[in-house]
Each structure stands twice: as structure tokens, then as C-alpha cells.
Amino acid sequence: VKPDVVTYATLIKAFAGAGEWERALEVFEVMDAAGVSPNLISYSAAISACDKGREWRRAVGLLERMKQDGMQPDAVAYNLVISALSHGGQWEAALKLLQEMIANRKPKPKVSTY
């Protein structure tokens, strides 16, 4: 049985939840190399791993990659990147991202965003 995006996303979430953010990101890259296209859930799981690993640059990179892949990041993805930025002491960038959400109204910020 060949793993699909759900299998990979589950592994990414499991590693991120266990504090194994590097392994979570490795699984994300293996998924991509295997020709399995990431979806919103797998991207968000990888961004969450970046947040846990204090890897704000990688979190921002994954958000940009989502957009380049033609996906519309949801509020969860944005919130995770904002969290990674704040944990990395990047308050100005976090506020800029929030302003982008407000200006574009896509996605609409949630209470948890603020």
C-alpha cells in the first residue's frame, strides 16, 4: 500500500506533537519527493512543527510555498506562522502578516489570531 497525503500528514502531526520537529519536516520532504502533493492539512502540520522547533523562517517559507502551489492558506496556517514569528521574537513580521490577513480578508482572522 502506497502512503497518501493523509498518511504523511498523520506522521507529520505525530512527530510534531512528540517534539520531533526535524523528523516531521523530513517526512514532509519525503512526501514531496515521493510525488505526493501536500494539502492544506499537511502544510499546516509542517508549519506547526516549525513553530515547535522555533524555526520561524521555515514556517514563513512553507506559507509562501503554499501560495506558490496555488493554495489559499486558511486562518489555521496563518495563525501557526504568526505563532512561530512571535516565538522567534519577530513581532513586526507577525503584525505584518496579521495586517495582510485583515487587508485581504482571506482568510478572515479568527479570535485566536489576535
C-alpha positions, 0 to 999 in steps of 0.5 A: 500500500502506497502512503497518501497525503493523509498518511504523511500528514498523520506522521507529520502531526505525530512527530510534531506533537512528540517534539520531533520537529526535524523528523516531521519536516523530513517526512514532509520532504519525503512526501514531496519527493515521493510525488505526493502533493501536500494539502492544506492539512499537511502544510499546516502540520509542517508549519506547526512543527516549525513553530515547535522547533522555533524555526520561524523562517521555515514556517514563513517559507512553507506559507509562501510555498503554499501560495506558490502551489496555488493554495489559499492558506486558511486562518489555521496556517496563518495563525501557526506562522504568526505563532512561530514569528512571535516565538522567534521574537519577530513581532513586526513580521507577525503584525505584518502578516496579521495586517495582510490577513485583515487587508485581504480578508482571506482568510478572515482572522479568527479570535485566536489570531489576535 
